[in-house]
């Protein structure tokens, strides 16, 4: 009897072990999908953190500082100046023309995302913060907020990504 209980316990233990985590595969096996992660940009992280700190700041057309209110390009100009001491000025379209083009799959925190929201190319800009999210100052809702690139409204209006970082 004791032997059969021990045998059953061993069998249950072996079955439970088989249901545990799979053993790690060596990198490079055909079943493993590998890609090099994009390098982290310290400057980009500073820009992203600064942008997140402005969530809920009031919107004002032409606004260039949080006390008076911000519009989208004013927010970008303000954040880049404060976080990096970098002059990024003008309208969203002006900023888009000066930035280095990026493939959307290469976005890193601190990069800029541009949209056609007024039937004009590059009429809106936001700061990418990671995880398919961006901080921006839309006129709707009247506050700086965070949205997702794959939200239907923004996905349909996405135009380009640009960078002023390394």
C-alpha positions, 0 to 999 in steps of 0.5 A, spaced: 500 500 500 505 504 501 509 503 495 502 504 491 501 511 494 509 513 493 508 511 486 502 515 485 505 521 488 511 520 484 507 520 477 502 526 479 509 530 481 511 528 474 505 530 471 505 537 474 512 538 472 510 537 465 505 542 465 510 547 468 514 552 464 517 550 458 524 550 458 528 556 455 530 555 448 537 557 445 536 563 441 537 562 434 533 556 434 528 556 428 522 557 432 525 563 436 523 570 433 529 575 435 530 582 433 534 587 436 531 592 441 531 599 439 537 603 443 534 607 449 535 615 448 536 618 455 534 625 451 528 621 449 526 619 456 527 626 458 522 629 453 517 623 454 517 624 462 516 632 461 510 631 456 507 626 461 508 631 467 504 636 463 497 632 462 491 636 464 494 642 462 489 647 459 489 648 451 489 655 448 490 656 440 497 659 439 499 657 447 506 656 448 507 655 456 503 651 461 501 657 465 497 660 459 495 654 456 498 650 450 497 648 443 500 642 440 506 645 437 507 650 443 507 644 447 512 640 443 516 647 443 516 648 450 517 641 452 524 640 448 526 647 450 525 645 457 527 638 457 533 639 452 534 646 451 533 645 444 529 650 439 524 646 436 519 652 433 513 653 428 507 650 426 506 642 426 508 642 419 514 647 420 516 642 425 515 636 421 519 639 415 525 640 420 525 633 423 528 627 421 523 622 418 522 615 422 519 609 420 513 608 425 516 601 427 522 605 429 519 610 434 522 611 441 519 615 447 521 623 445 520 622 438 514 626 434 508 623 431 504 627 426 497 627 424 492 630 419 486 633 423 484 639 419 484 636 412 491 639 412 498 635 412 501 635 418 496 639 422 497 636 429 503 633 433 504 629 439 510 626 443 511 619 443 511 616 450 512 608 448 507 603 448 503 606 442 501 612 446 502 619 445 501 626 449 498 631 445 494 638 446 488 637 442 483 642 442 477 637 443 476 636 451 481 642 452 487 639 456 493 636 454 492 628 454 495 621 452 492 617 447 493 611 443 496 611 436 491 605 434 485 609 436 481 609 430 481 617 430 488 617 430 490 611 426 486 614 420 489 621 420 496 618 422 501 621 417 508 621 419 514 620 425 520 625 426 525 625 430 530 631 433 534 626 437 540 622 436 
